[in-house]
């Protein structure tokens, strides 16, 4: 799709301070078996480009699926006209940002390429894992799915920048629901968050071909389990829940465009103020949060963001103290606050905005057993099923699929509908133990919504389990 | 765009082989988007996008694909030819699909929206002038959107609308703001000015020192926008036949007859009076009206063609995710101008935010208040209310604790732009509710 694209771009370049082309060619395939019936295999092929122009202090973009010379010419003229129309009326003088002109490439690892496995073999694998979920007559719904996405992008700038990136992502999931009367309980493979970059080897790495029967047993067990008790207690979170706690109560509030107010009409603002950077105690000394594009299998690793900034591992929170924001180069320049390479767009139709990429909790020194043994009264929760947080990212509530009480240092009763709520700053300052590297889980989500116009983003979160003191826990109705 | 779709349909049909059947669905837009922050422009731009869905069928075997078209005849023919060849290559390897159902009777339709879209320069000027000396943040979107369906049986459906949507907030400070919108197909600067004046007046109410209340139960008024958030969440895994039959429905207790809502609660998917297209991607025409809840009791599910085949019932034209696109909650008898009086002392909630199930089988929801929410004492607004979390069962909210629904309803256009601009809407009243539990 990109053949001759660079030459055509160079030929339509306008006289402007800055101009870039970001072309994306993405192919998605979804193989899903529900209740032992193969669902229609979905094949999505999407290709187009966005031209961005900065000139006279203004900014404008135009996205098109017409990559011919004429199509690019029209898009360039449209983007230039937007930049000139906006000049002098923008929230920021775009001449103040020195856009990079990078050269480089990045490619996801893949030991066994998705394309090398015949479609019939993929169907057989998904069918087999679906069948293995139906272990009992009380299993009412059961689904296995593999979602593969190959995204190839080409970023060009008016001063010779040229970046080629190929990202391969696999998103395997299992879901099983046990039901009796009007009660139903669902278990999923890692809360549907075991999405990775790579090839077919990811299936083995995340237990896609092992976990099914166990998930079914747990769904059945939850049917007869008691409701989660209510009260203040210690809370041990598995990576399949903690990843989303990090996402919602650290990732989003640190997005610089929220702090700058861009998102106030939609995704929201942030309790984090510009003056917090460098001194604000976000959490206990055990809280070390990194932006880390260097874990190859993590869902949002890349070499360069969508404004051409090279990605490198950086600490956002170190020993509990806030150091750096999740903001790309334009936001960094607007705010005068250090950030990371996270200006990202969800495809060629949308402009880059500040998004999470890989946002991780660095491992501590505790084993899971040590954390359990340290708890007198508490609960261990796995697999997120519900999430909600206010628009400043303060008051949150989460629910999990599965909970197990911890009493006097031992795991005891399994409970259904475990929920907890709290306030971000208080919660992270009550972090008392962090799992070690052997407990480190690499997860992510393919569905983070934000932006006007709306964008859905793939982000990665790697984390060990962690223990929190004095959390409000409660159950279902 | 319609001619382009029909031309590519003719081409796709011309390269079919043997007894192949093809269903084509079309989604396109030519949109301008302008983002605002602090009453200035953040990101302006345009998007030209065409997506073609192809379902290639041979007997009970079929393969589905979606591809972006360039809008250029020869290029698009090549893309479609390559896509059909790839799908055809898959057919031999796929099993028969027992749940495949597509329209075999021809029902062609056309619907064109009116248009009088403004010049972008004029609009920007009027929006920015309205935001002067205020803190305006939001987005303006405009342009045509297109939907189409065609098959090799000769059915052709076309839907085109040209509209604008300004969705914005005036901010006072931190999280205190008034959110509103102006949408339609005929731009009127006077209407915008009036809406901005009204928002500015409401902003004055936020200047009072905000009130923080302790968690507990209060009487609450939910505006139509807040009701929309609740229904939008319950519709997610609540109204569809597939979710019900799979035992994952949030309304499982209601469909079993173990729970009911207030007798005044009547909810429908009202396609005839909505603005969304009335056809689906399999060629079925949607029922004009599907009554989902009647007199507080569950009545009919939204049924996609796939669910219809699987469970042996007729489809009512719901799309595959069985989610309403023209949600219509019947009006009650509570006059809107008496809401403050009837509320007495409690919370006047203009907007809710980030709802999710806290116990799905019990249809219990949690979420936050947002934007202009006020504390009311003795029928008068006394102060803005700092954000509060609620956690409550849908059955209690709109069952035993529902005092009344308003006589007046609002039409709320879907401003969602995930993947593209949408054409859905909802017509909803406000709701006065007793013992609404704030938990944090």
Interface residues (C-beta under 8 A of the other chain):
Chain A: X35 X37 X38 X40 X41 X42 X43 X44 X45 X46 X47 X48 X50 X58 X59 X60 X61 X62 X63 X64 X65 X66 X67 X68 X71 X75 X78 X79 X82 X85 X86 X89 X90 X91 X92 X118 X119 X120 X123 X140 X141 X177 X179 X181 X182 X183 X184 X186 X260 X261 X262 X264 X265 X266 X268 X269 X349 X350 X351 X353 X385 X386 X387 X388 X389 X390 X391 X392 X394 X395 X397 X399 X417 X419 X421 X423 X449 X452 X453 X454 X455 X456 X475 X476 X477
Chain B: X31 X33 X35 X36 X37 X38 X40 X41 X42 X43 X44 X45 X46 X47 X48 X49 X50 X51 X55 X62 X63 X64 X65 X66 X67 X68 X69 X70 X71 X72 X75 X79 X83 X86 X87 X90 X93 X94 X95 X97 X98 X99 X100 X120 X121 X124 X128 X135 X137 X138 X139 X141 X167 X168 X169 X171 X174 X175 X177 X179 X246 X247 X248 X252 X253 X256 X258 X353 X354 X355 X356 X357 X358 X359 X360 X361 X362 X364 X366 X367 X368 X370 X387 X389 X391 X393 X416 X417 X418 X419 X420 X421 X439 X440
